[in-house]
Structures are given as C-alpha cells and as structure tokens.
Amino acid sequence: MSEPADKQRKPDPRPMIRLDDFLKAAGVVGTGGEAKVRIQAGEVMVNDEVETRRRRQLFTGDEVNWDSQVWVVEVTDD
C-alpha cells in the first residue's frame, strides 16, 4: 500500500552532490572505488558525524572532514 500523495517524500529542490562524487571532484581520492572504500571504512565525516553512505547527499554549507582536512561544500546549478 502506498502513502497518500500529501505524505509522500518530495525531492529536495536544492542543488546537491553525492559524497563519493564530492571526494573525487575535490581531488581527495582518485577513483570512485577509492571513495567507496574510504567512506565505508568510516574515514569520512560529514557535519561532525562519521558517514558510511557513499551516496549521502551533500548541500551547500555541509562540512566534509577527512584526514584532518575540512572542506565546506558549495554546490551550484551548473
């Protein structure tokens, strides 16, 4: 049974980037496979919490921390 239309989850309209794609774009990792391994090993934090989901959606203002480095995410509609 599906939820009523007014209760269904609506997609977030803000531009976003997935965590694994962000790590590749930032030059932190060389490949998606390396991103997957590092994320699933619990080496990456998002907003001060360990994140193990490589498809975690990041939005402008989110903070990504890995290996004592911190990046503040800025996503545009490009």
N, CA, C and O of each residue as an XYZ file, in Angstrom:
312
protein
N       0.840     -1.163      0.000
C       0.000      0.000      0.000
C       0.896      1.240      0.000
O       1.857      1.315      0.766
N       0.582      2.201     -0.852
C       1.405      3.410     -0.913
C       0.835      4.499     -0.020
O      -0.330      4.463      0.377
N       1.682      5.461      0.280
C       1.259      6.566      1.136
C       0.391      7.528      0.339
O       0.517      7.609     -0.883
N      -0.492      8.260      1.019
C      -1.275      9.287      0.323
C      -0.335     10.321     -0.300
O       0.780     10.521      0.180
N      -0.786     10.970     -1.362
C       0.051     11.916     -2.098
C       0.620     13.009     -1.205
O       1.757     13.436     -1.408
N      -0.144     13.472     -0.221
C       0.343     14.557      0.630
C       1.374     14.080      1.653
O       2.023     14.915      2.284
N       1.548     12.776      1.841
C       2.509     12.219      2.795
C       3.782     11.710      2.117
O       4.750     11.382      2.803
N       3.796     11.639      0.781
C       4.955     11.107      0.080
C       6.135     12.058      0.205
O       5.974     13.278      0.252
N       7.315     11.476      0.257
C       8.541     12.262      0.376
C       8.798     12.999     -0.933
O       8.787     12.402     -2.009
N       9.028     14.301     -0.823
C       9.293     15.114     -2.008
C      10.797     15.332     -2.122
O      11.475     15.511     -1.111
N      11.323     15.317     -3.344
C      12.758     15.540     -3.503
C      13.142     16.950     -3.061
O      12.381     17.902     -3.238
N      14.319     17.063     -2.490
C      14.818     18.360     -2.048
C      15.170     19.180     -3.288
O      15.933     18.705     -4.129
N      14.639     20.392     -3.428
C      14.890     21.182     -4.639
C      16.280     21.823     -4.691
O      16.676     22.352     -5.730
N      17.015     21.780     -3.589
C      18.340     22.408     -3.564
C      19.334     21.583     -4.382
O      19.243     20.356     -4.425
N      20.283     22.262     -5.030
C      21.317     21.508     -5.741
C      22.160     20.714     -4.751
O      22.435     21.181     -3.646
N      22.566     19.516     -5.148
C      23.346     18.660     -4.251
C      24.404     17.914     -5.039
O      24.388     17.890     -6.270
N      25.330     17.300     -4.298
C      26.340     16.416     -4.867
C      26.471     15.231     -3.918
O      26.385     15.397     -2.701
N      26.676     14.051     -4.461
C      26.863     12.867     -3.610
C      28.251     12.904     -2.988
O      29.188     13.456     -3.565
N      28.374     12.314     -1.811
C      29.634     12.322     -1.080
C      30.773     11.723     -1.897
O      31.862     12.296     -1.940
N      30.545     10.583     -2.545
C      31.625      9.972     -3.323
C      32.056     10.862     -4.485
O      33.244     10.958     -4.791
N      31.089     11.511     -5.131
C      31.410     12.424     -6.227
C      32.153     13.658     -5.717
O      33.046     14.171     -6.392
N      31.786     14.131     -4.531
C      32.467     15.282     -3.943
C      33.937     14.964     -3.679
O      34.813     15.772     -3.988
N      34.204     13.796     -3.112
C      35.589     13.425     -2.817
C      36.425     13.346     -4.091
O      37.597     13.722     -4.091
N      35.824     12.859     -5.173
C      36.539     12.805     -6.450
C      36.763     14.215     -6.995
O      37.866     14.541     -7.435
N      35.726     15.049     -6.969
C      35.833     16.411     -7.503
C      36.834     17.256     -6.722
O      37.513     18.107     -7.297
N      36.926     17.026     -5.425
C      37.855     17.781     -4.578
C      39.284     17.264     -4.702
O      40.209     17.867     -4.157
N      39.474     16.159     -5.409
C      40.802     15.595     -5.581
C      41.300     14.827     -4.369
O      42.491     14.537     -4.255
N      40.387     14.498     -3.466
C      40.747     13.758     -2.255
C      41.079     12.314     -2.602
O      41.995     11.724     -2.027
N      40.337     11.750     -3.540
C      40.560     10.378     -4.000
C      40.676     10.396     -5.519
O      40.224     11.332     -6.178
N      41.282      9.361     -6.059
C      41.465      9.298     -7.499
C      40.338      8.612     -8.245
O      40.093      8.903     -9.416
N      39.645      7.693     -7.563
C      38.598      6.920     -8.233
C      37.377      6.769     -7.336
O      37.441      6.984     -6.126
N      36.276      6.397     -7.954
C      35.071      6.117     -7.183
C      35.254      4.924     -6.264
O      34.685      4.875     -5.174
N      36.050      3.963     -6.707
C      36.321      2.791     -5.872
C      37.065      3.161     -4.604
O      36.774      2.639     -3.528
N      38.027      4.064     -4.735
C      38.762      4.519     -3.552
C      37.834      5.295     -2.620
O      37.913      5.149     -1.400
N      36.957      6.116     -3.189
C      35.991      6.859     -2.369
C      35.115      5.889     -1.593
O      34.886      6.075     -0.397
N      34.623      4.856     -2.266
C      33.766      3.859     -1.625
C      34.468      3.210     -0.440
O      33.888      3.083      0.638
N      35.713      2.800     -0.638
C      36.466      2.126      0.422
C      36.655      3.049      1.618
O      36.421      2.646      2.757
N      37.076      4.278      1.369
C      37.341      5.217      2.464
C      36.064      5.579      3.222
O      36.072      5.676      4.450
N      34.971      5.777      2.489
C      33.699      6.129      3.132
C      33.198      4.958      3.965
O      32.853      5.133      5.133
N      33.153      3.766      3.375
C      32.618      2.610      4.085
C      33.501      2.176      5.252
O      33.041      1.470      6.149
N      34.770      2.595      5.246
C      35.668      2.296      6.365
C      35.474      3.282      7.520
O      36.098      3.146      8.572
N      34.608      4.269      7.315
C      34.342      5.238      8.377
C      35.398      6.320      8.496
O      35.530      6.946      9.547
N      36.156      6.548      7.424
C      37.224      7.547      7.454
C      36.736      8.962      7.185
O      37.483      9.918      7.392
N      35.498      9.114      6.729
C      34.981     10.422      6.321
C      33.887     10.865      7.283
O      33.036     10.075      7.691
N      33.929     12.153      7.638
C      32.885     12.720      8.491
C      32.151     13.808      7.718
O      32.752     14.550      6.940
N      30.842     13.892      7.943
C      30.029     14.962      7.378
C      29.338     15.646      8.543
O      28.637     15.007      9.327
N      29.541     16.941      8.646
C      28.949     17.728      9.735
C      29.237     17.101     11.101
O      28.343     16.956     11.935
N      30.497     16.735     11.309
C      30.996     16.193     12.585
C      30.441     14.825     12.960
O      30.479     14.447     14.131
N      29.926     14.074     11.983
C      29.445     12.713     12.231
C      30.062     11.772     11.198
O      30.133     12.104     10.015
N      30.505     10.603     11.644
C      31.049      9.614     10.714
C      29.959      9.237      9.720
O      28.821      8.961     10.100
N      30.323      9.231      8.441
C      29.360      8.907      7.387
C      29.867      7.710      6.605
O      30.986      7.729      6.091
N      29.047      6.661      6.510
C      29.441      5.454      5.778
C      28.608      5.238      4.520
O      28.774      4.229      3.835
N      27.729      6.161      4.214
C      26.907      6.051      2.993
C      27.574      6.861      1.885
O      27.654      8.086      1.973
N      28.050      6.183      0.849
C      28.749      6.911     -0.209
C      27.804      7.760     -1.042
O      28.241      8.711     -1.690
N      26.533      7.437     -1.036
C      25.560      8.226     -1.793
C      24.914      9.328     -0.949
O      23.911      9.917     -1.352
N      25.487      9.600      0.210
C      24.981     10.667      1.074
C      24.920     11.961      0.260
O      25.892     12.331     -0.399
N      23.785     12.639      0.309
C      23.631     13.887     -0.417
C      24.224     15.031      0.394
O      23.935     15.187      1.580
N      25.056     15.825     -0.266
C      25.655     16.994      0.358
C      25.050     18.250     -0.249
O      24.793     18.319     -1.451
N      24.831     19.237      0.603
C      24.272     20.507      0.168
C      25.216     21.633      0.568
O      26.077     21.445      1.427
N      25.061     22.793     -0.042
C      25.887     23.945      0.292
C      25.881     24.172      1.799
O      24.828     24.193      2.436
N      27.074     24.340      2.352
C      27.220     24.578      3.784
C      27.607     23.347      4.581
O      28.086     23.469      5.708
N      27.407     22.151      4.011
C      27.831     20.934      4.710
C      29.356     20.935      4.824
O      30.052     21.451      3.949
N      29.866     20.353      5.908
C      31.308     20.238      6.109
C      31.731     18.781      5.977
O      31.146     17.894      6.598
N      32.747     18.549      5.166
C      33.302     17.211      4.976
C      34.700     17.206      5.583
O      35.511     18.089      5.302
N      34.977     16.201      6.422
C      36.259     16.103      7.109
C      36.876     14.749      6.798
O      36.239     13.709      6.965
N      38.127     14.775      6.344
C      38.866     13.540      6.093
C      40.345     13.806      6.311
O      40.880     14.795      5.811
N      40.991     12.952      7.036
C      42.436     13.020      7.238
C      42.880     14.402      7.726
O      43.838     14.975      7.207
N      42.176     14.926      8.723
C      42.474     16.225      9.345
C      42.283     17.412      8.411
O      42.755     18.509      8.710
N      41.605     17.216      7.294
C      41.290     18.314      6.379
C      39.789     18.521      6.386
O      39.021     17.567      6.514
N      39.370     19.783      6.246
C      37.944     20.106      6.245
C      37.618     20.902      4.987
O      38.329     21.840      4.627
N      36.538     20.513      4.330
C      36.027     21.237      3.171
C      34.603     21.664      3.472
O      33.830     20.902      4.054
N      34.253     22.887      3.076
C      32.875     23.353      3.170
C      32.292     23.241      1.767
O      32.832     23.802      0.814
N      31.200     22.520      1.652
C      30.593     22.234      0.353
C      29.901     23.474     -0.194
O      29.196     24.180      0.527
N      30.116     23.724     -1.484
C      29.381     24.761     -2.198
C      28.909     24.141     -3.504
O      29.719     23.803     -4.366
N      27.600     23.994     -3.647
C      27.023     23.357     -4.826
C      26.263     24.410     -5.620
O      25.478     25.175     -5.059
N      26.500     24.445     -6.930
C      25.777     25.366     -7.804
C      24.946     24.563     -8.796
O      25.079     23.342     -8.878
N      24.105     25.237     -9.537
C      23.228     24.578    -10.509
C      23.926     24.254    -11.825
O      23.291     23.735    -12.742
N      25.203     24.546    -11.935
C      25.925     24.344    -13.204
C      25.734     22.974    -13.721
O      26.269     22.632    -14.776
